[in-house]
């Protein structure tokens, strides 16, 4: 008989944190689950620690594989997962004891295929507790809007419990940053009902070497490309939500353009600069109409439309004046 839930944890270079993470999962009040730990070629003792847990708790399964990144680790676990629902936990985070009991009951009692809770995010100097809303149930269109607006829930998978049959032909894209962003909207599209509650059950540690931080430090443009791909999907299936994607794409694009503009080695990132600025220009007629953007941003958009390098000139001029 299949377990109610498969909990997937990719593991790589998290030796100081992995035990707290795994212990919090094994302490769940809902006990009918399998825990799949994926040792993604971790060079420290993580693989040994994973095997230790498998030896003392039959619910724990371990996959050892060559390093391929978080997406490949999650996908490897999805390929063997047997639970009726799937949950994801990052190996340097931890969860409250009743998190999965809450999410499972929300799905079962309300006939939903996806359930969301909220989180507590720990920054270096502060802690942010998200969400205070009561149980909310959305149909597919409402859920897609909610995910794009990001107020009740967003694209991250670690606060979610997902019916496994939604994932039969959906996997995380390999070799890109922001894989949750590229994954979640496709899953929501397959769901009929999605529920959420403002109960902070997931503890997320914001580290300087997180996926998003690495993307910014390495000036990766994956986020912009993913939002471009998302736009075409949303335009086809949810045309009323296009502006929400355009807003995300434009904000992501301008973050990258700002970083490249300020970088002393502009030549190194010149190709990325033009790819991003050209994408921004493709959507100019839409971005220029967004009420969320003040006139100062619209001046940047107009300047970029005339000549992509004008964006860099204006940003650097503004910095000197500031």
C-alpha positions in Angstrom: 0.0 0.0 0.0 1.3 3.4 -1.0 2.2 6.0 1.7 0.0 9.1 1.9 2.9 11.4 1.2 6.4 11.3 -0.3 8.7 14.0 1.1 11.6 14.8 -1.2 14.8 16.4 0.2 17.8 17.1 -2.2 21.0 17.0 -0.2 24.3 18.7 -1.1 26.9 20.2 1.2 24.6 20.8 4.2 26.3 18.7 6.8 25.8 21.3 9.6 22.0 21.4 8.9 20.8 18.1 7.6 20.1 16.4 10.9 17.8 19.2 12.1 16.0 19.0 8.8 15.5 15.3 8.8 14.6 15.1 12.4 11.8 17.6 11.9 10.4 15.5 9.1 10.6 12.2 11.0 8.8 14.0 13.9 5.7 14.7 11.8 2.3 14.0 13.4 1.2 12.4 10.2 3.4 9.3 10.2 2.3 7.6 7.0 5.0 8.9 4.6 8.2 8.0 2.8 11.2 10.4 3.0 13.4 10.3 0.0 16.8 11.8 0.7 18.8 12.4 -2.5 22.5 12.6 -1.9 23.5 14.8 -5.0 27.1 13.8 -4.9 27.8 15.7 -1.7 31.5 15.8 -1.0 31.1 16.0 2.8 29.5 13.4 5.2 25.9 14.0 4.0 25.7 10.7 2.2 26.8 8.8 5.2 24.3 10.7 7.4 21.5 9.9 5.0 22.3 6.2 5.1 22.3 6.3 8.9 18.7 7.6 8.9 17.7 4.9 6.4 19.1 2.2 8.8 17.1 3.4 11.7 13.8 4.4 10.1 12.3 2.2 7.3 10.4 5.3 6.0 13.7 6.7 4.8 14.9 5.9 1.3 18.3 7.2 0.0 19.4 7.9 -3.6 23.1 8.4 -4.2 23.9 10.1 -7.5 26.5 12.2 -9.2 26.2 15.9 -8.6 23.7 17.4 -11.1 22.0 20.2 -9.2 18.8 20.5 -7.2 16.5 19.9 -10.2 18.1 16.6 -11.1 17.9 15.5 -7.4 14.2 16.3 -7.2 13.5 14.7 -10.5 15.3 11.5 -9.5 13.1 11.3 -6.4 9.9 12.0 -8.3 10.7 9.1 -10.5 10.5 6.6 -7.6 8.0 8.4 -5.3 5.0 6.3 -4.4 3.0 8.7 -2.1 -0.4 9.9 -3.0 0.9 13.5 -2.5 4.4 15.0 -2.9 6.1 17.5 -0.6 9.5 19.2 -0.9 11.8 20.4 1.8 15.2 22.0 1.4 17.9 20.3 3.3 19.1 23.3 5.3 15.5 24.2 6.5 13.1 22.6 9.0 9.4 22.2 9.4 6.8 22.3 12.2 5.7 18.8 13.5 2.1 19.2 12.1 2.9 20.8 8.8 2.1 17.8 6.6 -0.9 16.7 8.7 -2.3 20.1 8.1 -1.7 20.2 4.4 -2.9 16.6 3.8 -6.1 17.2 5.7 -6.7 20.5 3.8 -6.5 18.6 0.5 -8.6 15.6 1.6 -11.3 17.5 3.3 -11.7 20.2 0.6 -11.0 18.0 -2.4 -8.0 20.0 -3.4 -5.0 18.8 -5.4 -2.6 21.4 -4.0 -2.4 22.8 -0.5 -0.2 25.8 0.7 0.9 26.9 4.1 3.0 29.9 4.9 6.6 30.3 6.2 9.0 32.0 8.6 12.0 33.4 6.8 15.2 33.9 8.7 17.4 36.7 7.3 20.8 37.7 8.8 19.3 40.4 11.0 15.6 39.8 11.1 12.8 37.2 11.0 9.7 37.6 8.8 6.6 35.6 9.5 4.4 35.3 6.4 0.6 34.9 6.2 -2.2 35.3 8.6 -5.1 34.4 6.3 -7.8 31.8 7.0 -8.4 28.8 4.9 -9.0 29.9 1.3 -10.0 27.7 -1.6 -9.3 28.6 -5.3 -10.3 27.2 -8.6 -7.6 27.0 -11.3 -7.9 30.5 -12.6 -8.0 32.0 -9.1 -5.0 30.0 -8.1 -3.0 31.1 -11.1 -3.8 34.7 -10.3 -2.9 34.2 -6.6 0.4 32.5 -7.4 1.4 35.4 -9.8 0.3 38.1 -7.3 2.3 36.3 -4.6 0.3 37.5 -1.6 -1.3 34.3 -0.4 1.2 32.0 -1.9 3.8 32.0 -4.7 5.8 29.6 -6.9 8.1 28.1 -4.2 7.4 24.3 -3.8 8.5 23.9 -0.2 5.3 25.3 1.3 3.2 23.0 -0.9 1.7 19.6 -0.9 0.9 18.4 -4.4 -1.2 15.4 -5.6 1.3 13.1 -7.3 -0.9 12.5 -10.4 -0.4 16.2 -11.3 3.3 15.5 -11.7 3.2 12.5 -14.0 4.5 14.5 -17.0 6.0 17.5 -15.2 9.6 17.7 -14.0 11.9 20.5 -12.9 14.0 22.0 -15.7 17.6 21.1 -15.4 20.5 23.5 -15.6 18.6 26.7 -14.8 18.1 28.8 -11.8 14.5 29.6 -10.6 13.4 26.1 -11.3 10.4 26.5 -9.0 9.2 29.4 -11.1 9.4 27.3 -14.2 7.6 24.3 -12.5 4.8 25.6 -10.4 2.6 27.3 -12.9 2.5 24.2 -15.0 1.4 22.2 -12.0 -1.3 24.7 -11.0 -2.6 24.5 -14.6 -3.4 20.9 -14.1 -5.2 21.3 -10.8 -8.9 21.9 -10.3 -8.8 23.2 -6.8 -6.0 24.7 -4.7 -6.2 25.7 -1.0 -4.0 27.8 1.3 -3.8 28.9 4.9 -1.8 31.5 6.7 -0.2 29.1 9.1 3.6 29.5 9.3 4.8 25.8 9.3 8.0 26.0 7.2 11.2 27.5 8.5 13.3 28.9 5.6 16.9 30.1 6.2 17.9 32.8 3.8 21.6 32.2 3.1 24.0 34.2 0.9 24.6 31.2 -1.2 20.9 30.4 -1.9 19.8 29.7 -5.5 18.5 33.2 -6.0 21.6 34.8 -4.6 23.8 32.7 -6.8 21.8 33.8 -9.8 22.2 37.4 -9.0 25.9 37.1 -8.1 26.6 35.2 -11.3 24.3 37.5 -13.4 22.2 34.6 -14.6 19.3 35.7 -16.8 17.3 32.5 -16.3 14.5 34.3 -14.5 13.9 36.6 -17.4 13.9 33.7 -19.9 11.5 31.7 -17.7 9.1 34.6 -17.4 9.2 35.0 -21.2 8.3 31.3 -21.5 5.6 31.8 -18.9 4.1 34.8 -20.7 3.4 32.8 -23.8 1.7 30.0 -21.8 -0.4 32.5 -19.8 -1.3 34.4 -22.9 -2.7 31.2 -24.4 -4.5 29.9 -21.3 -5.1 32.9 -19.0 -5.0 36.0 -21.1 -6.5 38.2 -18.3 -3.4 37.5 -16.2 -0.8 38.6 -18.8 0.0 41.9 -17.1 1.0 40.1 -13.9 3.6 38.1 -15.8 4.8 41.2 -17.7 5.3 43.0 -14.4 7.5 40.1 -13.1 9.4 39.8 -16.4 10.1 43.6 -16.5 11.2 43.7 -12.8 13.5 40.7 -13.3 14.9 42.2 -16.5 15.7 45.6 -14.8 17.4 43.9 -11.9 19.7 42.2 -14.3 20.3 45.3 -16.4 21.1 47.3 -13.3 23.6 44.7 -12.1 25.3 44.5 -15.5 25.3 48.3 -15.8 27.1 48.7 -12.5 29.5 45.8 -13.2 33.1 46.9 -13.9 33.5 44.1 -16.5 30.6 45.1 -18.8 32.1 43.3 -21.8 31.9 40.0 -20.0 28.1 40.3 -19.7 27.4 42.3 -22.9 25.7 39.3 -24.6 23.3 38.9 -21.6 22.7 42.6 -21.4 21.5 42.7 -25.0 19.4 39.5 -24.7 17.6 41.0 -21.6 17.2 44.5 -23.1 15.8 43.1 -26.3 13.3 41.0 -24.4 12.3 44.1 -22.5 11.8 46.0 -25.7 9.6 43.2 -27.2 7.1 43.9 -24.4 7.5 47.7 -24.5 3.9 48.4 -25.5 2.7 46.4 -22.5 5.3 47.5 -19.9 4.9 51.2 -20.6 1.2 50.9 -19.7 1.7 49.2 -16.3 0.3 51.4 -13.5 2.8 49.9 -11.1 5.7 51.7 -12.7 6.4 55.3 -11.9 7.4 57.8 -14.5 11.1 57.4 -13.7 10.9 53.7 -14.7 9.0 54.5 -17.8 11.7 56.9 -18.9 14.2 54.0 -18.6 11.9 51.8 -20.7 11.5 54.4 -23.4 15.3 55.1 -23.4 16.0 51.4 -23.8 13.5 51.1 -26.6 15.4 53.9 -28.5 18.9 52.4 -27.8 19.5 49.5 -25.3 22.8 51.2 -24.1 20.8 54.3 -23.0 19.6 52.2 -20.0 23.1 51.7 -18.8 24.0 55.3 -19.3 21.0 56.6 -17.3 21.5 54.1 -14.5 25.1 55.0 -14.1 24.3 58.8 -14.3 21.7 58.3 -11.6 24.2 56.5 -9.4 26.7 59.4 -9.7 24.1 61.9 -8.8 22.9 59.8 -5.9 
